[in-house]
Amino acid sequence: MFSIRRSDERGGNDFGWLDTRYSFSFNNYYDPRFMGFRALRVINEDRIKPGRGFPTHGHSDMEIVTYVVNGSLAHKDSTGAEEQITSGEIQRMSAGTGIMHSEYNPSPDDETYLFQIWIEPSIEGLQPSYEQKKFSEEDKLGKMKLIASKDGRDGSLTISAETEVFASILNEGDELEYSIGTNRHVWIQLISGEMEVSGNTIRSGDGIAVSEEEAISIIARMPSEFLMFDLA
């Protein structure tokens, strides 16, 4: 079963300093049909103006993953982490019992383009923590690269959820196959390009939910970049 979330049907706001699009209900956008997908609670596509960002605010009991597509992001949180994330890098912040953090675009000239992702943890009340890694274009080119998982295998970030996160960059004509485990579900978020997912065409900004399928096939109809979530 396949269900497509079209880019132009998402919620969102242009706050001047932030242009954001919500795949699921978030902030002042509410749609009871789109409250998340399995443990995947938030996918926000954010574009942050130079020198602007999110002031210090708090979270608890959520795995927050940030995938920077272009530009950079300065991060500071109450665990003591103070980092800068650049294009191709991914950060994981486990909010656990409670964490305060701020994030902003440190560039005076260039926009920051990223995806903010919230995943519900399998265990609540964990100690807050932070992790950051870079994955090169070569790591993701022509394949699905595991970038986050519960066991941190293959050099991926460790998240406290029964979820695996993959990133991929495909050239036109590239094809991939992916087997889906029993009682597992998949969400694909297309960052850019155009692909066919088992015959279903998706374009930049679209998401597609997959349930009750044993496998999917992916064909890039033009150069494409996407994130894929394998969920319990």
QUIMO-V120054 format. One record per helix or strand of 3 or more residues. SS is the DSSP state (H for helix, E for strand). FROM is the first residue (numbers start at 0). LEN is the number of residues. If there is no record, write none. Layout:
ss & from & len
SS & FROM & LEN
SS & FROM & LEN
//
This chain:
ss & from & len
E & 1 & 4
H & 6 & 3
E & 10 & 4
E & 17 & 5
E & 39 & 9
E & 52 & 7
E & 62 & 8
E & 71 & 6
E & 81 & 5
E & 88 & 6
E & 98 & 6
E & 111 & 8
E & 128 & 6
H & 136 & 4
E & 144 & 5
H & 152 & 3
E & 162 & 8
E & 174 & 5
E & 184 & 13
E & 199 & 4
E & 206 & 4
E & 214 & 17
//
